[in-house]
Amino acid sequence: MLEAVKKHYRNFSAAVYFTIGDLERYADPELLAERVEFLQKHIRCNKVYLETFRGGHIIERETILNAKEFFAGRGFETAGGITPFAGVGWRFQSFCYTNQEHLAKLKKVVEFTAGIFDEIILDDFFFTNCKCESCIKAKGEKTWSQFRTGLMAEISREVVVKTAKKVNPGVKMVIKYPNWYEYYQNTGYNLEAEPEIFDLVYTGTETRNPMYTQQSLPRYNGYFLMRYLENIAPGKNNGGWFDSFDCLYNLGSYAEQAYLTLFAKAREVTLFCAGLLFSRGSIFLPLAGHVFDQVDGFLGKTGAPVGVRCYKPYHSSGEDYLHGYLGMLGIPLEPAAKFPAGSELVLLTASAAGDSGIIAKIKEHLRSGKKVAITSGLLRALQEKGFAEIAEIRDTGNKVLVQEFAYPPYECSFGNYYQAAREILIPQIAFATNDTCQQIVGFGPQNNFPILLEADYGPGMLYVLTIPENPGDLYALPAEVLDEIRRVLTADLDVRLEGPANVGLFLYDNNTLIVESFLPYFSDLKIVVEKKNANLVDLVSGEEIRGQTVGERSVFTIKMEPTTYRVFQY
């Protein structure tokens, strides 16, 4: 007889998702008991999601009831899962939400599941990529994004939530959002409407291999997206969900998904899925358990996350996943879907062009004596829409290779020259001399080109950051150049990093911080605290780090092992 669920983690809860295939594979209670014993040995799992529908296949009622009884009898919370996926294999084919037969099937699945569970999560296939004749006709003159976001909000309200509540008035309906946040609107995910329709939201924090997969997601995105959804739906972002796909190349990448989900203050962490976790020789459950135990030991000592405020409007895209690349430079970000007017500095990427009033918002922020940092991608998007009223800066459309950099400018020359590891292709940005100043430059043959510009507007300050044509080349910038970019963008924070790229800095409002190295080798980093004679204590080991006072700052050198993190209080 299996023991009841072990004591929970103190700072979050842990869950495992069982697909239909998993439930049918482990339908034998003795086999299931053996696998769950393995689960309980490694993680303090207190909840399971039991799937009723996937890929056109609805589970037998007896099978799902037996599974629910099995887990409930052992002290687990149970919730239902629905994956509205109509494809075969790995072809991602959604339901057609203008097809009455498909809608009837979805309604039937929701009724069936709501009759069994008091909580139901929609896996992240609740989107539409259908372009059948019916959808083309229904779209009319709208863009696909306009049509689909409106359609899915209606289906969410009228078919999914209303149906579930009619069967079970107390049921909690949860929508899980996938990791590919730049393109939600293109397939109908409606971040503006759906969090109000559903009781809770959930976050896909999978990043996997950032290079050798179709999505190419920087690892920091797992943290960024958790924070974005939390700020969109405060208190309703119930947790983060990740899997083990494409993680065997580097087991540290699986652990990183867990770290980042928890550093972002997830209330619950769901591991997908039981079949992968229980497979012969699987290392992922023991690894997840190790991470959970480690992080639970200190997470309660950290406060609420803080960082550079950045604005990504609803239904916007541009400079794909650039926030993740910037986060991998050690720049802590705190995103929002509404312009954070109360912040001292606001960071805007090209996605901010999705707000038709963004130029007016930039002006207002600058005229209030604050700062705005924009990327070259946003400059390109706005330069024909009146941006010159703020500063006469433009993207010429030309490109140039640079490898040598310098800062800061003197009256007529540069100092502090540094070489990048390789040539980097950047857009050529033109500006009005003496109206706009170069803070960092890159050198080409007999010429130099801005990497960071500054221009005043009223009492405020505008910065323009040049992004390489391949944003991954940000990681190749010399550490000294990255330090200057960090200094400018994080000037209103108490702490910043100095050192190479591929590190993460996570700040909290109670003078605590986490530094994570994504590097595959040992490295030295500097933590700069904007306070004289500050002290720094490792919250895990208790070690006090000796620092050096430099002017009004305290500087601490720390050693980082490959793909590890350290937690401090200053």
C-alpha positions in Angstrom: 0.0 0.0 0.0 1.4 3.4 -1.0 2.0 6.0 1.7 -0.2 9.1 1.6 1.3 12.2 -0.1 4.3 13.5 1.7 4.5 16.9 3.3 4.2 19.7 0.7 6.9 22.1 -0.2 6.7 25.3 1.8 6.8 27.8 -1.0 5.0 26.1 -3.9 3.2 22.9 -4.8 4.2 20.3 -7.3 2.0 18.4 -9.8 2.4 15.9 -12.6 0.3 15.7 -15.8 -1.0 12.4 -17.0 -2.0 12.2 -20.7 -4.6 9.8 -21.9 -1.8 7.6 -23.1 -0.3 7.6 -19.7 -3.6 6.7 -18.0 -4.2 3.9 -20.4 -0.7 2.6 -20.1 -0.9 2.6 -16.3 -4.5 1.4 -16.0 -3.3 -1.6 -14.0 -3.4 -0.3 -10.4 -0.4 -2.4 -9.4 1.7 -0.9 -12.2 0.4 2.6 -11.4 1.2 2.1 -7.7 4.8 1.1 -8.6 5.3 4.2 -10.8 3.7 6.5 -8.2 6.0 5.1 -5.5 8.9 6.2 -7.8 7.3 9.6 -8.1 6.8 10.0 -4.4 10.4 8.9 -3.7 11.8 11.9 -5.5 9.3 14.8 -5.3 6.7 15.9 -2.9 3.9 15.8 -5.5 0.5 16.7 -4.1 -1.5 17.0 -7.3 -2.1 15.3 -10.6 -3.8 16.4 -13.8 -5.7 13.6 -15.4 -6.4 14.1 -19.1 -9.8 13.1 -20.6 -9.2 14.1 -24.2 -6.4 14.4 -26.8 -6.1 14.1 -30.5 -9.8 13.2 -31.1 -9.6 10.4 -28.4 -11.8 10.7 -25.3 -11.0 8.4 -22.4 -13.2 5.7 -21.1 -15.3 6.8 -18.2 -14.3 3.8 -16.1 -10.6 4.5 -16.7 -10.6 8.1 -15.6 -12.8 7.4 -12.6 -10.5 4.6 -11.5 -7.5 6.9 -11.8 -9.2 9.7 -9.9 -10.1 7.3 -7.1 -6.6 5.9 -7.0 -5.0 9.3 -6.5 -7.6 10.8 -4.3 -7.4 7.8 -2.0 -3.7 8.5 -1.5 -4.2 12.2 -0.6 -3.5 13.7 -4.1 -5.5 16.6 -5.4 -7.0 15.7 -8.8 -7.8 18.0 -11.7 -8.9 17.3 -15.3 -7.0 18.1 -18.4 -8.3 18.7 -22.0 -6.0 18.9 -25.0 -8.2 20.2 -27.9 -5.8 18.8 -30.6 -7.2 17.5 -33.9 -3.9 16.5 -35.6 -2.1 13.2 -35.9 1.4 12.7 -34.6 3.4 15.9 -34.3 1.4 18.0 -36.9 -0.2 20.7 -34.8 -3.7 20.8 -36.2 -6.3 22.6 -34.1 -10.0 22.2 -34.0 -11.9 24.2 -36.5 -13.9 26.6 -34.3 -16.3 27.6 -37.2 -17.2 23.9 -37.7 -20.3 22.9 -35.8 -19.3 19.3 -35.5 -16.0 20.2 -33.9 -17.8 22.6 -31.5 -20.2 19.9 -30.5 -17.3 17.5 -29.8 -15.6 20.2 -27.7 -18.8 20.8 -25.8 -19.2 17.1 -25.2 -15.7 16.8 -23.8 -16.1 19.8 -21.5 -19.4 18.4 -20.2 -17.8 15.0 -19.6 -14.8 16.4 -17.8 -16.7 18.9 -15.7 -18.9 16.1 -14.5 -15.9 14.5 -12.9 -13.5 17.2 -11.8 -13.7 20.5 -9.9 -10.8 22.0 -11.8 -9.9 21.6 -15.5 -6.9 22.9 -17.4 -6.8 23.4 -21.1 -3.4 22.3 -22.4 -1.8 24.7 -24.8 -3.4 23.5 -27.9 -6.5 25.7 -27.3 -5.7 27.8 -30.3 -6.7 27.8 -34.0 -4.5 27.5 -37.1 -7.4 26.4 -39.3 -7.7 28.1 -42.7 -10.5 26.0 -44.1 -13.1 27.6 -46.4 -15.4 28.1 -43.5 -12.8 30.0 -41.5 -11.8 32.0 -44.6 -15.4 33.1 -45.1 -15.9 33.9 -41.4 -12.7 36.0 -41.3 -14.0 38.4 -43.9 -12.0 41.6 -44.1 -10.3 41.1 -40.7 -6.7 40.1 -40.3 -6.2 36.5 -39.1 -5.1 37.8 -35.7 -8.2 40.0 -35.3 -10.5 37.2 -36.4 -8.9 34.5 -34.3 -8.5 36.5 -31.1 -12.2 37.4 -31.3 -13.3 33.9 -32.2 -11.3 32.2 -29.4 -12.6 34.7 -26.8 -16.1 33.8 -27.8 -15.5 30.1 -27.8 -13.8 30.4 -24.4 -16.8 32.2 -23.0 -19.8 30.5 -24.7 -18.6 27.0 -25.4 -16.0 26.1 -22.8 -16.6 28.1 -19.6 -20.4 28.4 -19.8 -20.7 24.7 -20.6 -18.5 23.6 -17.7 -20.2 25.9 -15.2 -23.6 24.7 -16.3 -22.6 21.1 -15.4 -20.5 22.0 -12.4 -21.1 25.6 -11.1 -18.1 25.3 -8.8 -15.6 24.2 -11.4 -12.4 26.2 -11.8 -11.5 26.6 -15.5 -7.8 27.2 -16.3 -6.2 28.2 -19.6 -2.6 27.3 -20.1 -0.6 29.6 -22.4 2.3 28.2 -24.4 5.9 29.4 -24.4 5.8 31.1 -27.8 4.3 34.4 -26.5 5.3 36.6 -29.5 2.7 34.9 -31.7 -0.3 34.3 -29.4 -2.6 36.6 -31.4 -1.7 34.9 -34.7 -3.4 31.7 -33.5 -6.1 33.3 -31.3 -4.7 33.4 -27.8 -6.3 36.5 -26.4 -4.4 37.8 -23.4 -6.6 40.8 -23.0 -9.9 38.9 -22.8 -9.3 35.4 -21.8 -7.8 36.0 -18.3 -11.2 37.6 -17.4 -13.1 34.7 -18.9 -11.2 31.9 -17.1 -10.8 31.5 -13.4 -7.0 31.0 -13.6 -4.2 31.0 -16.2 -1.1 28.8 -16.4 2.3 29.5 -18.0 4.3 27.3 -20.3 7.9 27.8 -19.2 9.6 25.3 -21.5 12.7 26.6 -23.3 14.5 23.4 -24.0 17.4 23.7 -26.5 17.6 27.4 -27.5 19.4 26.6 -30.8 18.4 23.2 -32.2 14.7 23.4 -32.0 12.1 25.2 -34.1 11.2 27.7 -31.4 14.7 29.1 -30.6 13.7 30.5 -27.2 16.4 32.0 -24.9 16.3 30.3 -21.6 15.4 33.5 -19.7 12.0 33.4 -21.4 10.7 31.0 -18.8 11.1 33.6 -16.1 10.0 36.5 -18.3 6.7 34.9 -19.4 5.8 33.9 -15.8 6.3 37.5 -14.8 4.4 38.8 -17.8 1.3 36.7 -17.2 1.4 37.4 -13.4 1.3 41.2 -14.2 -1.5 40.7 -16.7 -3.6 38.6 -14.3 -2.3 39.4 -10.7 -3.0 36.5 -8.4 -4.5 34.3 -11.2 -1.3 32.9 -12.7 -1.5 29.6 -11.0 1.7 28.0 -12.0 4.4 27.1 -14.6 4.6 24.0 -16.7 7.6 22.5 -18.4 8.7 19.2 -20.0 11.8 17.2 -20.8 11.7 17.5 -24.6 15.1 18.3 -26.1 16.8 18.4 -22.7 19.0 15.3 -23.0 21.6 17.3 -24.8 22.2 19.1 -21.5 20.5 17.9 -18.3 21.2 21.3 -16.8 18.7 22.8 -19.3 15.9 20.8 -17.6 17.0 22.0 -14.2 17.1 25.6 -15.5 13.5 25.3 -16.5 12.6 24.4 -13.0 14.9 27.1 -11.5 13.5 29.9 -13.6 9.8 28.9 -13.1 10.4 29.1 -9.3 12.6 32.2 -9.3 9.6 33.9 -11.0 7.5 32.9 -8.0 5.2 30.2 -9.5 2.6 29.0 -7.0 2.6 25.6 -8.6 4.9 23.7 -10.9 3.6 21.0 -13.2 5.9 18.4 -14.8 4.8 17.1 -18.2 4.2 14.2 -18.5 4.0 11.0 -16.4 5.0 8.8 -19.3 8.2 10.7 -19.9 9.0 10.9 -16.2 8.4 7.2 -15.5 10.2 5.9 -18.6 13.0 3.4 -18.0 16.2 5.1 -16.9 14.6 8.5 -16.7 16.7 11.0 -14.7 14.2 13.8 -14.8 12.2 13.1 -11.7 15.2 12.7 -9.4 16.6 15.9 -11.0 13.4 17.9 -10.5 13.2 16.6 -6.9 16.7 17.8 -6.2 15.9 21.3 -7.7 12.7 21.6 -5.7 14.3 20.7 -2.4 17.2 23.2 -3.1 15.0 26.1 -4.1 12.4 25.5 -1.4 15.1 26.0 1.2 15.6 29.6 0.3 12.7 30.8 -1.8 10.7 32.1 1.2 13.6 34.4 2.0 13.2 36.3 -1.2 10.6 39.0 -1.8 8.5 40.1 -4.8 10.4 40.2 -8.1 11.5 43.6 -9.4 13.4 44.7 -12.5 13.6 47.0 -15.5 10.0 47.8 -16.4 9.3 46.8 -20.0 6.1 47.2 -22.0 4.7 44.6 -24.4 1.1 45.5 -25.4 -1.6 43.0 -25.9 -1.6 41.2 -29.3 1.9 42.6 -30.2 5.0 41.1 -31.7 8.4 42.3 -33.0 12.0 41.5 -32.5 11.2 37.9 -31.7 11.8 37.0 -28.0 14.3 39.8 -27.7 13.3 40.2 -24.0 14.8 36.8 -23.4 18.1 37.7 -25.1 18.3 40.9 -23.0 17.6 38.8 -19.9 20.5 36.5 -20.8 22.7 39.6 -20.6 22.0 39.9 -16.9 19.4 42.6 -17.2 16.5 41.8 -14.9 13.1 42.5 -16.5 9.6 43.1 -15.1 7.2 43.1 -18.1 3.7 44.5 -18.4 0.9 44.7 -21.0 0.1 48.2 -20.0 2.5 51.1 -20.2 4.2 51.4 -16.8 4.0 55.2 -16.5 5.1 55.2 -12.9 8.5 53.7 -13.6 11.7 55.8 -13.9 13.0 53.9 -16.9 10.8 52.0 -19.4 12.4 49.6 -21.9 10.6 49.3 -25.2 11.3 46.7 -28.0 9.7 46.6 -31.4 6.5 45.0 -30.0 5.6 48.3 -28.4 4.7 49.5 -31.9 1.6 47.5 -31.4 0.3 50.4 -29.3 -0.9 53.1 -31.8 -0.4 55.7 -29.1 3.2 54.7 -28.2 4.9 57.9 -29.4 2.6 60.0 -27.3 3.3 57.8 -24.3 7.1 58.1 -24.9 6.8 61.9 -25.0 4.7 62.1 -21.9 7.1 59.9 -20.0 10.2 61.9 -21.1 8.5 65.3 -20.3 7.8 64.0 -16.8 11.6 63.9 -16.3 11.9 60.1 -16.7 13.8 57.8 -19.1 12.9 55.7 -22.1 15.2 53.1 -23.7 14.1 51.8 -27.1 15.6 49.3 -29.4 16.7 49.8 -33.0 13.8 47.6 -34.0 11.3 49.9 -32.4 13.0 52.9 -34.0 12.6 51.3 -37.4 8.9 50.7 -36.7 8.2 54.3 -35.6 10.5 56.4 -37.8 7.8 57.0 -40.4 5.2 57.6 -37.8 6.4 60.8 -36.2 9.3 59.6 -34.1 11.5 62.5 -35.4 9.4 64.8 -33.2 11.3 63.3 -30.3 14.7 62.9 -31.9 16.1 62.9 -35.4 17.4 59.4 -35.3 16.6 56.8 -38.0 17.6 53.4 -39.3 19.1 53.9 -42.7 18.3 50.3 -43.9 22.0 49.6 -44.3 24.0 47.0 -42.4 27.6 46.9 -41.3 30.0 44.4 -39.7 31.7 45.6 -36.5 34.1 43.9 -34.1 35.8 46.6 -32.2 33.9 48.8 -29.7 34.6 51.8 -27.5 33.1 54.0 -24.8 32.7 56.6 -23.4 33.1 59.4 -26.0 35.2 62.3 -25.2 34.8 65.6 -27.0 36.2 64.4 -30.3 37.5 60.9 -29.7 36.9 57.7 -28.0 38.5 55.7 -25.2 38.3 52.2 -23.7 38.6 50.0 -26.8 37.4 46.4 -26.7 37.3 43.5 -29.2 34.4 41.2 -29.7 34.9 37.5 -30.2 33.7 37.8 -33.8 32.3 40.2 -36.3 28.7 41.3 -35.6 26.2 42.6 -38.2 24.3 45.6 -37.0 21.9 48.1 -38.6 23.4 51.5 -39.4 21.7 54.2 -37.3 21.9 57.8 -38.4 21.6 60.7 -36.0 22.0 64.5 -35.8 25.5 65.2 -34.5 25.5 67.2 -31.2 21.7 66.8 -30.9 22.2 63.2 -30.1 25.3 61.7 -28.4 27.0 58.3 -28.9 27.6 56.4 -25.6 28.9 53.2 -27.2 30.1 52.8 -30.8 31.2 49.9 -33.0 34.0 50.4 -35.6 33.9 49.5 -39.3 36.5 50.4 -41.9 37.2 54.1 -41.6 34.0 54.7 -39.8 32.1 54.2 -36.5 28.4 53.4 -35.8 26.2 53.9 -32.7 25.5 51.0 -30.4 24.0 53.1 -27.7 22.7 56.7 -28.3 21.2 59.2 -25.9 19.1 62.3 -26.6 17.3 64.6 -24.2 13.7 65.6 -24.6 12.4 68.0 -22.1 13.8 67.0 -18.7 13.9 63.3 -19.7 16.4 61.1 -21.5 15.9 58.8 -24.5 18.3 55.9 -25.2 18.4 54.0 -28.4 20.1 50.5 -28.2 21.3 49.0 -31.5 20.3 45.3 -31.7 22.4 43.0 -34.0 20.6 41.5 -37.0 21.0 38.2 -35.1 20.1 39.0 -31.5 22.1 36.0 -30.4 25.2 38.1 -31.3 24.5 40.2 -28.2 26.2 37.4 -26.3 29.4 38.1 -28.3 29.7 41.7 -27.2 32.8 42.4 -25.0 32.0 42.2 -21.3 33.0 45.8 -20.8 30.4 46.9 -23.4 27.8 44.8 -21.8 28.7 46.4 -18.4 28.0 49.9 -19.9 24.7 48.8 -21.4 23.7 47.3 -18.0 24.8 50.4 -16.2 22.5 52.6 -18.3 19.4 50.3 -18.4 19.6 49.3 -14.7 20.6 52.8 -13.3 17.4 53.0 -11.2 18.0 49.6 -9.5 20.1 49.0 -6.5 22.1 46.2 -8.0 23.7 45.3 -11.4 26.0 42.7 -12.8 29.4 43.1 -14.5 30.9 40.3 -16.6 30.1 38.2 -19.6 26.8 37.4 -21.2 24.7 34.3 -20.6 24.1 35.1 -16.9 20.8 35.9 -15.3 20.1 38.4 -12.5 16.9 38.1 -10.5 16.1 40.9 -8.0 13.6 41.0 -5.2 12.2 43.9 -3.2 13.7 42.9 0.1 17.4 43.3 -0.8 17.8 39.7 -2.0 19.0 38.5 -5.4 19.8 35.4 -7.4 22.6 35.2 -9.9 22.4 32.3 -12.4 25.2 31.3 -14.8 24.0 29.7 -18.0 27.7 29.4 -19.1 29.2 25.9 -19.6 32.4 26.9 -17.9 33.6 28.5 -14.6 33.3 32.3 -14.5 33.9 35.3 -12.3 31.2 37.9 -12.0 30.9 41.2 -10.2 27.9 42.3 -8.2 27.7 46.1 -7.9 25.5 47.4 -5.1 24.7 51.1 -5.2 25.6 51.7 -1.6 28.9 52.3 0.2 30.2 49.7 2.6 27.5 47.2 1.8 27.8 43.6 2.8 26.7 40.5 0.9 25.7 37.2 2.4 25.1 33.9 0.6 21.7 32.8 1.9 22.4 29.1 1.2 25.9 28.7 2.7 25.8 31.7 5.1 29.2 32.9 3.7 29.8 36.6 3.9 31.4 37.9 0.7 34.0 40.6 1.1 33.5 43.6 -1.2 35.4 46.7 -2.2 34.0 50.2 -1.9 34.5 52.1 -5.1 33.2 55.7 -4.8 29.5 55.4 -3.7 29.3 51.7 -4.7 30.2 48.3 -3.2 31.7 45.8 -5.6 31.8 42.0 -4.9 33.5 39.4 -7.0 31.9 36.0 -7.0 32.9 32.7 -8.6 30.2 30.8 -10.5 30.4 27.1 -11.5 28.9 26.1 -14.8 25.1 26.2 -15.0 24.6 27.0 -11.3 23.0 29.8 -9.3 23.8 31.6 -6.0 21.4 33.5 -3.7 22.4 36.6 -1.8 21.1 39.2 0.6 22.8 42.7 0.6 
